[in-house]
Amino acid sequence: MAVPSPSPTRKDELRAELRARRRDYAASLAPDTRKALEQSLAESLEPLLFAASTVAAYFPMKDEVSALPALERAAGMGKTAALPFFADRDSRMTFRAGEAVDPGPWGILQPPPHAPVVSPDLLLIPLLALDRSGNRIGMGKGHYDRTLPGLRQAGARLVGVGWPFQLLDEPLQPDPWDVPLDGFASPDGVVEFNR
């Protein structure tokens, strides 16, 4: 399904608010505290990692909680670990097994182009916010919006990852193309939604 470019909405205002809150929160953390929180996230994800065979996460932007320790833990369990890959700015996101060593077209490290393409059965997804029905607000570029329907159809478990405050009690208004997620993981633990 094509994902249209929405006009400015409450979602855009909420994105700006949440970006600022995430930025301020991440800036308030001492490096050791942040590292400990990201290790707690990895520990809380262990049951989901154990049940998966191919785990994909994301290379974090500086304010995002890092799922890389969870991905390392998955690799240590013998699981295939993957990250997003873009051939260019107009290409669709795929997942490739391997470490993030090459700068991608969006300025984010990704696996090299020769790394194997994989289809994750557990996808750890960055976000700005998620409600308790699994409705997600992402960064607004639509990369995950275009990718999630195919992964959902293939039976992948879709789990949003963020700081604890990014799970909202207030319901979000999903757009027609939004794919609800199966759960939310933070350093405080994993919340699974009834699907």
Biotite code that builds the C-alpha atoms (Angstrom):
import biotite.structure as struc

atoms = struc.array([
    struc.Atom([0.000, 0.000, 0.000], chain_id="A", res_id=1, res_name="MET", atom_name="CA", element="C"),
    struc.Atom([1.290, 3.449, -0.868], chain_id="A", res_id=2, res_name="ALA", atom_name="CA", element="C"),
    struc.Atom([1.929, 5.706, 2.082], chain_id="A", res_id=3, res_name="VAL", atom_name="CA", element="C"),
    struc.Atom([0.884, 9.262, 1.258], chain_id="A", res_id=4, res_name="PRO", atom_name="CA", element="C"),
    struc.Atom([2.623, 12.290, 2.653], chain_id="A", res_id=5, res_name="SER", atom_name="CA", element="C"),
    struc.Atom([0.218, 13.582, 5.286], chain_id="A", res_id=6, res_name="PRO", atom_name="CA", element="C"),
    struc.Atom([-0.559, 17.252, 5.720], chain_id="A", res_id=7, res_name="SER", atom_name="CA", element="C"),
    struc.Atom([0.464, 18.846, 9.032], chain_id="A", res_id=8, res_name="PRO", atom_name="CA", element="C"),
    struc.Atom([-1.661, 17.298, 11.776], chain_id="A", res_id=9, res_name="THR", atom_name="CA", element="C"),
    struc.Atom([-1.807, 16.639, 15.490], chain_id="A", res_id=10, res_name="ARG", atom_name="CA", element="C"),
    struc.Atom([0.536, 13.730, 14.724], chain_id="A", res_id=11, res_name="LYS", atom_name="CA", element="C"),
    struc.Atom([3.171, 16.205, 13.499], chain_id="A", res_id=12, res_name="ASP", atom_name="CA", element="C"),
    struc.Atom([2.777, 18.274, 16.675], chain_id="A", res_id=13, res_name="GLU", atom_name="CA", element="C"),
    struc.Atom([3.049, 15.140, 18.789], chain_id="A", res_id=14, res_name="LEU", atom_name="CA", element="C"),
    struc.Atom([6.166, 14.100, 16.846], chain_id="A", res_id=15, res_name="ARG", atom_name="CA", element="C"),
    struc.Atom([7.830, 17.434, 17.646], chain_id="A", res_id=16, res_name="ALA", atom_name="CA", element="C"),
    struc.Atom([6.901, 17.170, 21.341], chain_id="A", res_id=17, res_name="GLU", atom_name="CA", element="C"),
    struc.Atom([8.146, 13.590, 21.596], chain_id="A", res_id=18, res_name="LEU", atom_name="CA", element="C"),
    struc.Atom([11.388, 14.296, 19.741], chain_id="A", res_id=19, res_name="ARG", atom_name="CA", element="C"),
    struc.Atom([12.115, 17.100, 22.213], chain_id="A", res_id=20, res_name="ALA", atom_name="CA", element="C"),
    struc.Atom([11.237, 14.934, 25.203], chain_id="A", res_id=21, res_name="ARG", atom_name="CA", element="C"),
    struc.Atom([13.372, 12.050, 23.917], chain_id="A", res_id=22, res_name="ARG", atom_name="CA", element="C"),
    struc.Atom([16.282, 14.410, 23.214], chain_id="A", res_id=23, res_name="ARG", atom_name="CA", element="C"),
    struc.Atom([16.092, 15.959, 26.688], chain_id="A", res_id=24, res_name="ASP", atom_name="CA", element="C"),
    struc.Atom([15.746, 12.597, 28.408], chain_id="A", res_id=25, res_name="TYR", atom_name="CA", element="C"),
    struc.Atom([18.696, 11.050, 26.579], chain_id="A", res_id=26, res_name="ALA", atom_name="CA", element="C"),
    struc.Atom([20.817, 14.145, 27.283], chain_id="A", res_id=27, res_name="ALA", atom_name="CA", element="C"),
    struc.Atom([20.022, 13.840, 31.001], chain_id="A", res_id=28, res_name="SER", atom_name="CA", element="C"),
    struc.Atom([21.510, 10.332, 31.240], chain_id="A", res_id=29, res_name="LEU", atom_name="CA", element="C"),
    struc.Atom([25.086, 9.808, 32.339], chain_id="A", res_id=30, res_name="ALA", atom_name="CA", element="C"),
    struc.Atom([26.877, 7.438, 29.915], chain_id="A", res_id=31, res_name="PRO", atom_name="CA", element="C"),
    struc.Atom([27.108, 4.638, 32.506], chain_id="A", res_id=32, res_name="ASP", atom_name="CA", element="C"),
    struc.Atom([23.421, 5.001, 33.373], chain_id="A", res_id=33, res_name="THR", atom_name="CA", element="C"),
    struc.Atom([22.430, 4.866, 29.729], chain_id="A", res_id=34, res_name="ARG", atom_name="CA", element="C"),
    struc.Atom([24.578, 1.783, 29.131], chain_id="A", res_id=35, res_name="LYS", atom_name="CA", element="C"),
    struc.Atom([22.967, 0.055, 32.134], chain_id="A", res_id=36, res_name="ALA", atom_name="CA", element="C"),
    struc.Atom([19.463, 0.920, 30.870], chain_id="A", res_id=37, res_name="LEU", atom_name="CA", element="C"),
    struc.Atom([20.258, -0.461, 27.418], chain_id="A", res_id=38, res_name="GLU", atom_name="CA", element="C"),
    struc.Atom([21.556, -3.668, 29.013], chain_id="A", res_id=39, res_name="GLN", atom_name="CA", element="C"),
    struc.Atom([18.283, -3.890, 30.990], chain_id="A", res_id=40, res_name="SER", atom_name="CA", element="C"),
    struc.Atom([16.411, -3.587, 27.703], chain_id="A", res_id=41, res_name="LEU", atom_name="CA", element="C"),
    struc.Atom([18.439, -6.481, 26.270], chain_id="A", res_id=42, res_name="ALA", atom_name="CA", element="C"),
    struc.Atom([17.734, -8.616, 29.342], chain_id="A", res_id=43, res_name="GLU", atom_name="CA", element="C"),
    struc.Atom([13.998, -7.915, 29.190], chain_id="A", res_id=44, res_name="SER", atom_name="CA", element="C"),
    struc.Atom([13.949, -9.013, 25.535], chain_id="A", res_id=45, res_name="LEU", atom_name="CA", element="C"),
    struc.Atom([15.635, -12.378, 26.190], chain_id="A", res_id=46, res_name="GLU", atom_name="CA", element="C"),
    struc.Atom([12.453, -14.508, 26.029], chain_id="A", res_id=47, res_name="PRO", atom_name="CA", element="C"),
    struc.Atom([11.514, -12.984, 22.660], chain_id="A", res_id=48, res_name="LEU", atom_name="CA", element="C"),
    struc.Atom([15.072, -13.362, 21.373], chain_id="A", res_id=49, res_name="LEU", atom_name="CA", element="C"),
    struc.Atom([15.147, -16.985, 22.465], chain_id="A", res_id=50, res_name="PHE", atom_name="CA", element="C"),
    struc.Atom([11.931, -17.748, 20.537], chain_id="A", res_id=51, res_name="ALA", atom_name="CA", element="C"),
    struc.Atom([13.164, -16.127, 17.303], chain_id="A", res_id=52, res_name="ALA", atom_name="CA", element="C"),
    struc.Atom([15.533, -17.385, 14.630], chain_id="A", res_id=53, res_name="SER", atom_name="CA", element="C"),
    struc.Atom([16.260, -14.082, 12.838], chain_id="A", res_id=54, res_name="THR", atom_name="CA", element="C"),
    struc.Atom([16.219, -10.856, 14.843], chain_id="A", res_id=55, res_name="VAL", atom_name="CA", element="C"),
    struc.Atom([16.400, -7.437, 13.212], chain_id="A", res_id=56, res_name="ALA", atom_name="CA", element="C"),
    struc.Atom([16.838, -4.169, 15.068], chain_id="A", res_id=57, res_name="ALA", atom_name="CA", element="C"),
    struc.Atom([18.037, -0.692, 14.081], chain_id="A", res_id=58, res_name="TYR", atom_name="CA", element="C"),
    struc.Atom([21.212, 1.311, 14.356], chain_id="A", res_id=59, res_name="PHE", atom_name="CA", element="C"),
    struc.Atom([20.165, 3.990, 16.864], chain_id="A", res_id=60, res_name="PRO", atom_name="CA", element="C"),
    struc.Atom([20.176, 7.708, 16.399], chain_id="A", res_id=61, res_name="MET", atom_name="CA", element="C"),
    struc.Atom([21.740, 9.491, 19.351], chain_id="A", res_id=62, res_name="LYS", atom_name="CA", element="C"),
    struc.Atom([18.483, 10.021, 21.309], chain_id="A", res_id=63, res_name="ASP", atom_name="CA", element="C"),
    struc.Atom([17.051, 6.551, 20.693], chain_id="A", res_id=64, res_name="GLU", atom_name="CA", element="C"),
    struc.Atom([17.500, 3.761, 23.191], chain_id="A", res_id=65, res_name="VAL", atom_name="CA", element="C"),
    struc.Atom([19.908, 1.305, 21.613], chain_id="A", res_id=66, res_name="SER", atom_name="CA", element="C"),
    struc.Atom([18.660, -2.172, 20.784], chain_id="A", res_id=67, res_name="ALA", atom_name="CA", element="C"),
    struc.Atom([22.198, -3.148, 19.711], chain_id="A", res_id=68, res_name="LEU", atom_name="CA", element="C"),
    struc.Atom([22.940, -4.916, 23.041], chain_id="A", res_id=69, res_name="PRO", atom_name="CA", element="C"),
    struc.Atom([19.806, -7.020, 22.446], chain_id="A", res_id=70, res_name="ALA", atom_name="CA", element="C"),
    struc.Atom([20.973, -7.773, 18.907], chain_id="A", res_id=71, res_name="LEU", atom_name="CA", element="C"),
    struc.Atom([24.391, -8.800, 20.263], chain_id="A", res_id=72, res_name="GLU", atom_name="CA", element="C"),
    struc.Atom([22.650, -11.028, 22.797], chain_id="A", res_id=73, res_name="ARG", atom_name="CA", element="C"),
    struc.Atom([20.608, -12.628, 19.995], chain_id="A", res_id=74, res_name="ALA", atom_name="CA", element="C"),
    struc.Atom([23.787, -13.310, 18.002], chain_id="A", res_id=75, res_name="ALA", atom_name="CA", element="C"),
    struc.Atom([25.315, -14.834, 21.145], chain_id="A", res_id=76, res_name="GLY", atom_name="CA", element="C"),
    struc.Atom([22.333, -17.216, 21.278], chain_id="A", res_id=77, res_name="MET", atom_name="CA", element="C"),
    struc.Atom([23.095, -18.340, 17.724], chain_id="A", res_id=78, res_name="GLY", atom_name="CA", element="C"),
    struc.Atom([20.333, -16.262, 16.124], chain_id="A", res_id=79, res_name="LYS", atom_name="CA", element="C"),
    struc.Atom([20.810, -14.410, 12.847], chain_id="A", res_id=80, res_name="THR", atom_name="CA", element="C"),
    struc.Atom([21.173, -10.702, 13.673], chain_id="A", res_id=81, res_name="ALA", atom_name="CA", element="C"),
    struc.Atom([20.199, -8.139, 11.048], chain_id="A", res_id=82, res_name="ALA", atom_name="CA", element="C"),
    struc.Atom([19.906, -4.404, 10.511], chain_id="A", res_id=83, res_name="LEU", atom_name="CA", element="C"),
    struc.Atom([18.090, -2.194, 7.983], chain_id="A", res_id=84, res_name="PRO", atom_name="CA", element="C"),
    struc.Atom([19.760, -1.632, 4.638], chain_id="A", res_id=85, res_name="PHE", atom_name="CA", element="C"),
    struc.Atom([19.070, 0.990, 1.955], chain_id="A", res_id=86, res_name="PHE", atom_name="CA", element="C"),
    struc.Atom([20.721, 0.847, -1.465], chain_id="A", res_id=87, res_name="ALA", atom_name="CA", element="C"),
    struc.Atom([19.895, 4.544, -1.945], chain_id="A", res_id=88, res_name="ASP", atom_name="CA", element="C"),
    struc.Atom([17.449, 7.140, -0.607], chain_id="A", res_id=89, res_name="ARG", atom_name="CA", element="C"),
    struc.Atom([14.674, 5.989, -2.951], chain_id="A", res_id=90, res_name="ASP", atom_name="CA", element="C"),
    struc.Atom([15.034, 2.274, -2.266], chain_id="A", res_id=91, res_name="SER", atom_name="CA", element="C"),
    struc.Atom([12.837, 0.214, -0.025], chain_id="A", res_id=92, res_name="ARG", atom_name="CA", element="C"),
    struc.Atom([14.268, -0.866, 3.324], chain_id="A", res_id=93, res_name="MET", atom_name="CA", element="C"),
    struc.Atom([15.476, -4.456, 3.478], chain_id="A", res_id=94, res_name="THR", atom_name="CA", element="C"),
    struc.Atom([17.273, -6.296, 6.272], chain_id="A", res_id=95, res_name="PHE", atom_name="CA", element="C"),
    struc.Atom([20.753, -7.715, 5.937], chain_id="A", res_id=96, res_name="ARG", atom_name="CA", element="C"),
    struc.Atom([22.620, -9.954, 8.331], chain_id="A", res_id=97, res_name="ALA", atom_name="CA", element="C"),
    struc.Atom([25.824, -8.522, 9.706], chain_id="A", res_id=98, res_name="GLY", atom_name="CA", element="C"),
    struc.Atom([27.316, -5.600, 11.531], chain_id="A", res_id=99, res_name="GLU", atom_name="CA", element="C"),
    struc.Atom([26.723, -1.938, 10.784], chain_id="A", res_id=100, res_name="ALA", atom_name="CA", element="C"),
    struc.Atom([29.958, -0.935, 9.080], chain_id="A", res_id=101, res_name="VAL", atom_name="CA", element="C"),
    struc.Atom([28.966, 1.133, 6.029], chain_id="A", res_id=102, res_name="ASP", atom_name="CA", element="C"),
    struc.Atom([27.346, 4.572, 6.085], chain_id="A", res_id=103, res_name="PRO", atom_name="CA", element="C"),
    struc.Atom([23.958, 4.353, 4.398], chain_id="A", res_id=104, res_name="GLY", atom_name="CA", element="C"),
    struc.Atom([22.251, 7.026, 2.297], chain_id="A", res_id=105, res_name="PRO", atom_name="CA", element="C"),
    struc.Atom([20.521, 8.420, 5.421], chain_id="A", res_id=106, res_name="TRP", atom_name="CA", element="C"),
    struc.Atom([23.813, 8.811, 7.295], chain_id="A", res_id=107, res_name="GLY", atom_name="CA", element="C"),
    struc.Atom([23.150, 5.785, 9.502], chain_id="A", res_id=108, res_name="ILE", atom_name="CA", element="C"),
    struc.Atom([25.497, 2.811, 9.608], chain_id="A", res_id=109, res_name="LEU", atom_name="CA", element="C"),
    struc.Atom([24.245, -0.348, 7.940], chain_id="A", res_id=110, res_name="GLN", atom_name="CA", element="C"),
    struc.Atom([25.587, -3.754, 6.864], chain_id="A", res_id=111, res_name="PRO", atom_name="CA", element="C"),
    struc.Atom([27.604, -3.836, 3.627], chain_id="A", res_id=112, res_name="PRO", atom_name="CA", element="C"),
    struc.Atom([25.777, -4.378, 0.313], chain_id="A", res_id=113, res_name="PRO", atom_name="CA", element="C"),
    struc.Atom([27.150, -7.915, -0.057], chain_id="A", res_id=114, res_name="HIS", atom_name="CA", element="C"),
    struc.Atom([25.676, -9.027, 3.307], chain_id="A", res_id=115, res_name="ALA", atom_name="CA", element="C"),
    struc.Atom([22.873, -11.596, 2.989], chain_id="A", res_id=116, res_name="PRO", atom_name="CA", element="C"),
    struc.Atom([19.287, -10.323, 2.790], chain_id="A", res_id=117, res_name="VAL", atom_name="CA", element="C"),
    struc.Atom([17.133, -11.916, 5.517], chain_id="A", res_id=118, res_name="VAL", atom_name="CA", element="C"),
    struc.Atom([13.512, -11.847, 6.638], chain_id="A", res_id=119, res_name="SER", atom_name="CA", element="C"),
    struc.Atom([13.284, -11.353, 10.401], chain_id="A", res_id=120, res_name="PRO", atom_name="CA", element="C"),
    struc.Atom([10.763, -13.220, 12.498], chain_id="A", res_id=121, res_name="ASP", atom_name="CA", element="C"),
    struc.Atom([11.353, -10.706, 15.318], chain_id="A", res_id=122, res_name="LEU", atom_name="CA", element="C"),
    struc.Atom([11.702, -7.037, 14.429], chain_id="A", res_id=123, res_name="LEU", atom_name="CA", element="C"),
    struc.Atom([12.683, -4.442, 17.039], chain_id="A", res_id=124, res_name="LEU", atom_name="CA", element="C"),
    struc.Atom([11.340, -1.125, 15.769], chain_id="A", res_id=125, res_name="ILE", atom_name="CA", element="C"),
    struc.Atom([12.362, 2.414, 16.729], chain_id="A", res_id=126, res_name="PRO", atom_name="CA", element="C"),
    struc.Atom([9.567, 4.863, 17.423], chain_id="A", res_id=127, res_name="LEU", atom_name="CA", element="C"),
    struc.Atom([8.572, 8.165, 18.920], chain_id="A", res_id=128, res_name="LEU", atom_name="CA", element="C"),
    struc.Atom([5.447, 6.828, 20.633], chain_id="A", res_id=129, res_name="ALA", atom_name="CA", element="C"),
    struc.Atom([3.223, 3.790, 20.899], chain_id="A", res_id=130, res_name="LEU", atom_name="CA", element="C"),
    struc.Atom([-0.187, 3.397, 22.509], chain_id="A", res_id=131, res_name="ASP", atom_name="CA", element="C"),
    struc.Atom([-1.472, 0.340, 24.353], chain_id="A", res_id=132, res_name="ARG", atom_name="CA", element="C"),
    struc.Atom([-3.251, -0.887, 21.217], chain_id="A", res_id=133, res_name="SER", atom_name="CA", element="C"),
    struc.Atom([0.056, -1.056, 19.343], chain_id="A", res_id=134, res_name="GLY", atom_name="CA", element="C"),
    struc.Atom([-0.463, 2.082, 17.254], chain_id="A", res_id=135, res_name="ASN", atom_name="CA", element="C"),
    struc.Atom([2.928, 3.649, 16.546], chain_id="A", res_id=136, res_name="ARG", atom_name="CA", element="C"),
    struc.Atom([4.210, 7.074, 15.637], chain_id="A", res_id=137, res_name="ILE", atom_name="CA", element="C"),
    struc.Atom([7.515, 6.824, 13.828], chain_id="A", res_id=138, res_name="GLY", atom_name="CA", element="C"),
    struc.Atom([9.877, 9.491, 12.574], chain_id="A", res_id=139, res_name="MET", atom_name="CA", element="C"),
    struc.Atom([7.651, 10.287, 9.607], chain_id="A", res_id=140, res_name="GLY", atom_name="CA", element="C"),
    struc.Atom([9.671, 9.026, 6.627], chain_id="A", res_id=141, res_name="LYS", atom_name="CA", element="C"),
    struc.Atom([7.461, 5.939, 6.102], chain_id="A", res_id=142, res_name="GLY", atom_name="CA", element="C"),
    struc.Atom([10.272, 3.363, 5.845], chain_id="A", res_id=143, res_name="HIS", atom_name="CA", element="C"),
    struc.Atom([8.723, 1.050, 8.421], chain_id="A", res_id=144, res_name="TYR", atom_name="CA", element="C"),
    struc.Atom([5.186, 1.813, 7.203], chain_id="A", res_id=145, res_name="ASP", atom_name="CA", element="C"),
    struc.Atom([6.142, 0.383, 3.795], chain_id="A", res_id=146, res_name="ARG", atom_name="CA", element="C"),
    struc.Atom([7.982, -2.613, 5.257], chain_id="A", res_id=147, res_name="THR", atom_name="CA", element="C"),
    struc.Atom([5.758, -3.781, 8.120], chain_id="A", res_id=148, res_name="LEU", atom_name="CA", element="C"),
    struc.Atom([2.798, -5.112, 6.081], chain_id="A", res_id=149, res_name="PRO", atom_name="CA", element="C"),
    struc.Atom([4.986, -7.708, 4.331], chain_id="A", res_id=150, res_name="GLY", atom_name="CA", element="C"),
    struc.Atom([6.645, -8.748, 7.579], chain_id="A", res_id=151, res_name="LEU", atom_name="CA", element="C"),
    struc.Atom([3.265, -8.997, 9.342], chain_id="A", res_id=152, res_name="ARG", atom_name="CA", element="C"),
    struc.Atom([1.968, -11.155, 6.490], chain_id="A", res_id=153, res_name="GLN", atom_name="CA", element="C"),
    struc.Atom([5.045, -13.394, 6.866], chain_id="A", res_id=154, res_name="ALA", atom_name="CA", element="C"),
    struc.Atom([4.250, -13.840, 10.562], chain_id="A", res_id=155, res_name="GLY", atom_name="CA", element="C"),
    struc.Atom([6.989, -11.692, 12.101], chain_id="A", res_id=156, res_name="ALA", atom_name="CA", element="C"),
    struc.Atom([6.602, -10.452, 15.657], chain_id="A", res_id=157, res_name="ARG", atom_name="CA", element="C"),
    struc.Atom([6.760, -6.632, 15.625], chain_id="A", res_id=158, res_name="LEU", atom_name="CA", element="C"),
    struc.Atom([7.961, -4.985, 18.830], chain_id="A", res_id=159, res_name="VAL", atom_name="CA", element="C"),
    struc.Atom([8.427, -1.258, 19.324], chain_id="A", res_id=160, res_name="GLY", atom_name="CA", element="C"),
    struc.Atom([11.447, -0.150, 21.331], chain_id="A", res_id=161, res_name="VAL", atom_name="CA", element="C"),
    struc.Atom([11.825, 3.067, 23.285], chain_id="A", res_id=162, res_name="GLY", atom_name="CA", element="C"),
    struc.Atom([12.334, 4.768, 26.598], chain_id="A", res_id=163, res_name="TRP", atom_name="CA", element="C"),
    struc.Atom([9.541, 3.979, 29.116], chain_id="A", res_id=164, res_name="PRO", atom_name="CA", element="C"),
    struc.Atom([7.720, 7.305, 28.624], chain_id="A", res_id=165, res_name="PHE", atom_name="CA", element="C"),
    struc.Atom([7.281, 6.547, 24.918], chain_id="A", res_id=166, res_name="GLN", atom_name="CA", element="C"),
    struc.Atom([4.469, 4.089, 25.727], chain_id="A", res_id=167, res_name="LEU", atom_name="CA", element="C"),
    struc.Atom([1.420, 6.335, 25.972], chain_id="A", res_id=168, res_name="LEU", atom_name="CA", element="C"),
    struc.Atom([-1.775, 5.699, 27.891], chain_id="A", res_id=169, res_name="ASP", atom_name="CA", element="C"),
    struc.Atom([-3.674, 8.051, 25.578], chain_id="A", res_id=170, res_name="GLU", atom_name="CA", element="C"),
    struc.Atom([-4.827, 6.373, 22.347], chain_id="A", res_id=171, res_name="PRO", atom_name="CA", element="C"),
    struc.Atom([-3.212, 7.427, 19.095], chain_id="A", res_id=172, res_name="LEU", atom_name="CA", element="C"),
    struc.Atom([-5.198, 7.864, 15.910], chain_id="A", res_id=173, res_name="GLN", atom_name="CA", element="C"),
    struc.Atom([-3.745, 5.389, 13.393], chain_id="A", res_id=174, res_name="PRO", atom_name="CA", element="C"),
    struc.Atom([-3.613, 6.174, 9.708], chain_id="A", res_id=175, res_name="ASP", atom_name="CA", element="C"),
    struc.Atom([-5.048, 3.604, 7.274], chain_id="A", res_id=176, res_name="PRO", atom_name="CA", element="C"),
    struc.Atom([-1.576, 2.301, 6.378], chain_id="A", res_id=177, res_name="TRP", atom_name="CA", element="C"),
    struc.Atom([-0.402, 1.868, 9.998], chain_id="A", res_id=178, res_name="ASP", atom_name="CA", element="C"),
    struc.Atom([0.343, -1.692, 11.084], chain_id="A", res_id=179, res_name="VAL", atom_name="CA", element="C"),
    struc.Atom([-0.213, -2.178, 14.827], chain_id="A", res_id=180, res_name="PRO", atom_name="CA", element="C"),
    struc.Atom([2.704, -3.640, 16.763], chain_id="A", res_id=181, res_name="LEU", atom_name="CA", element="C"),
    struc.Atom([2.632, -6.709, 18.999], chain_id="A", res_id=182, res_name="ASP", atom_name="CA", element="C"),
    struc.Atom([4.411, -5.167, 21.953], chain_id="A", res_id=183, res_name="GLY", atom_name="CA", element="C"),
    struc.Atom([6.651, -2.516, 23.438], chain_id="A", res_id=184, res_name="PHE", atom_name="CA", element="C"),
    struc.Atom([10.076, -3.035, 24.994], chain_id="A", res_id=185, res_name="ALA", atom_name="CA", element="C"),
    struc.Atom([11.909, -0.558, 27.188], chain_id="A", res_id=186, res_name="SER", atom_name="CA", element="C"),
    struc.Atom([14.506, -0.811, 29.954], chain_id="A", res_id=187, res_name="PRO", atom_name="CA", element="C"),
    struc.Atom([11.506, -1.300, 32.291], chain_id="A", res_id=188, res_name="ASP", atom_name="CA", element="C"),
    struc.Atom([10.436, -4.500, 30.528], chain_id="A", res_id=189, res_name="GLY", atom_name="CA", element="C"),
    struc.Atom([8.236, -5.815, 27.733], chain_id="A", res_id=190, res_name="VAL", atom_name="CA", element="C"),
    struc.Atom([4.522, -5.109, 27.380], chain_id="A", res_id=191, res_name="VAL", atom_name="CA", element="C"),
    struc.Atom([2.700, -7.388, 24.952], chain_id="A", res_id=192, res_name="GLU", atom_name="CA", element="C"),
    struc.Atom([-0.590, -6.396, 23.347], chain_id="A", res_id=193, res_name="PHE", atom_name="CA", element="C"),
    struc.Atom([-3.519, -8.691, 22.607], chain_id="A", res_id=194, res_name="ASN", atom_name="CA", element="C"),
    struc.Atom([-3.647, -9.200, 18.856], chain_id="A", res_id=195, res_name="ARG", atom_name="CA", element="C"),
])
